Amino acid sequence: MKIETIKTLGELKTSGYQSKSIKDELRDNLIEKIKNKETAFEGVHGYENTVIPELERAILSRHNINLLGLRGQAKTRLARLMLNLLDEYIPFVEGSEINDDPFQPISRFATELITEKGDETPISWLHRSERFAEKLATPDVTVADLIGDVDPIKAANLKLSYADDRVIHYGMIPRANRSIFVINELPDLQARIQVALFNILQEGDIQIRGFKLRLPLDVQFIFTANPEDYTNRGSIVTPLKDRIGSQILTHYPIDIETARLITEQEAKLVENQKESVSVPDLARDLLEQIVFEARESEYIDAKSGVSARLSITALENLLSTAERRALKVGDNKTMLRLSDFVGIIPSITGKVELVYEGEQEGAAMVAYNLIGEAVKRLFPEFFPKIEKLKKDDDETPYDDIVSWFFNQQDGFEILDDLRDKEYKALLDAISPLDDLLGEYQPNLRKEDSYFVKEFVLWALVEFKQLSKYRFTEGIQFKDPYGSYISGI
């Protein structure tokens, strides 16, 4: 019979069920997964050889854990995924506020009920999905919220004096007994509140308004913290750090392939968007490179970090930009254009903290420049490098393209709301681009070639071979010196 059909303490004893602490539970189930070569933390990419081994060692050591890292580094996701290492169901004394183990009751309610009813004590079953509690640390969090307080209404209703421990109203931590309890942004918790956690973590008792209860709670604590918080808002008090078994440092993806995996997994794209907008691989790489550039930018505060959420929301905005254009001009399908990247600027400006120089430059301009920097960084992976200094008689693969623009006295404009047919015709008119792609990217898909053509134009701007001007309706490319020579 299914174990969760057992309804009394006597039946539970007969079944041979053995209770274990949550830390032993996590440890035993992790051991099974490791032996069976199963992934314990599904859907977390880039941590396979760094964070996850440290996290598994901490679980095997039965430690409370502090995940320390910048914003958007999957700290809370890792904590939530630990639920998969819990048993599917555990028994508890029915009616208990703190999920008392029938074999090891710790509350007065459960102890008295088992003394009174013995093997007839009713039990219920708790699913692992209900064994997770989470609290965001904010300055207004109180000891009463986390640990508990005296409840005068309960005292009045039960006609009890304040000397009776039954007047206690348990806080979030006691109610999370036999569960995973996460405190996010731990340094934001006031020092006096952090001090209140000492006894729970080490001594196994809680203190509420003069009551000192021996309450050996069985909780797996996971804390998350941002290193920036140590200087800006608060710190983790030293005795509390001393009681946390393992501190694990998280990090951002170290390569574009991993970053792409995360973005594509997390982006909430409508199915219709995926079908109606064609996205070249180069566009996806470019999107991730923009985030990498942001993390290295002198205008952006590196200590604050640049969240992985930036690339996720940017991808959503990018496809929406192309989708909106297609809807406006009446196209059922469209291809992504490099000029569509202007649509991701709102995703960047809200997610980066600028230093003083960045504020002077302006958030939108910093974001726009990041796109150019990403183009410049990726370009040499696909085409010959453009040297900054060259002799006048040196030939380069780009001379014909630059000459083509030299002869366009009115400039070359790509409007934002061009239909795909018009956009293709514009780029096809630059015949030297076809020659360049034919020589250096001969296996390129025809549909992707238009994105790459525009990519070449943007790169030539970044390497000072062309000039680019953004105006309300689109982008204009020109030879940077032609206007001076022709007198325009």
Buried (B, 14 or more C-beta within 10 A) or exposed (E): EEBBEBBBBBBBEEEEBEBBBBBEBBBEBBBEBEEEEEEBBEEBBBBEEBBBEBBBEBBBEBBBBBBBBBBBBBBBEBBBBBBBBBBEBBBBBBEBBBBBBBBEBBBBBBEEBBEEBEEEBEBBBBEBEEBBBBBEBEEEBEBBBBBBBBBEEBBEEEEBEEEBBBBBBBBBBBBBBBBBBBBBBBBBBBEEBBBBBBBBBEEEBBBBEEBEBEBBBBBBBBBBBBBBBEEEEBBBBEEBBEBBBBBBEBBBBEEBEBBBBBBBEBBEBEEEBEEBBBBBEBBBBBBBBBBBBBBEBEBBBBEBBBBBBBBBBBBBBBBBBBBBBBEEBEBEEBBBBBBBBBBBBBBBBEBBBBBEEBEEBBBEBBBBBBBBBBBBBBBEEBBEEBEEEEEEEEEBBBEBBBEBBBEBEEBBBBBBEBBBEEBBEBBEEBEBBEEBBEEBBEEBEEEBBBBBBBBBBBBBBBBEBBBBEEEEEBBBBBBBEBEEEEEE
